Amino acid sequence: MKLDDKVCYCFHISKRKIINHLRIHRPRRASQLSDCGGAGTGCGWCVPYLKRYFAEYEKSDLSEAGELSSNETEVISAEEYARQRDQYIESGKGKPPAR
């Protein structure tokens, strides 16, 4: 995924916003990423990805590097990520917030 690709579709939160939140606010727990525009509090699809970004953040120094290194979340395209999220919602595993 690229920096401007959405991670949280429910609240339209991009990877760039997540990384900047990690760098600036330095959360102590992955669950504190919900403070970034509500990320992870909608359907739940992005929670594993948020946890991975947080785990990488803990291992690296984002203030120096400016960006997380490549990992499993980087391999998937934005289109595939969206398709898998759609399947997740259709299977009844998560429900997006009402608009």
C-alpha angles and dihedrals in degrees: 000000000000124000095259096046116110117256096175110042094180093063100020096243116165128212088247091057091049092050093047090049090052092047097045104034099031097208117209095215134034090237089066088071085082084078086070098087093307095299111179096014098097122061094343097234094121097048095094089049092049089051091052092050090049092049090052090046090055091052096046138048104242092183088065102031098038092206140050117253121248118284140149093299090059094058095064118081121232090246093052091046090053092046092051090048090052090053090048091054094043091052089059096245094123139016121212116228117267115264 
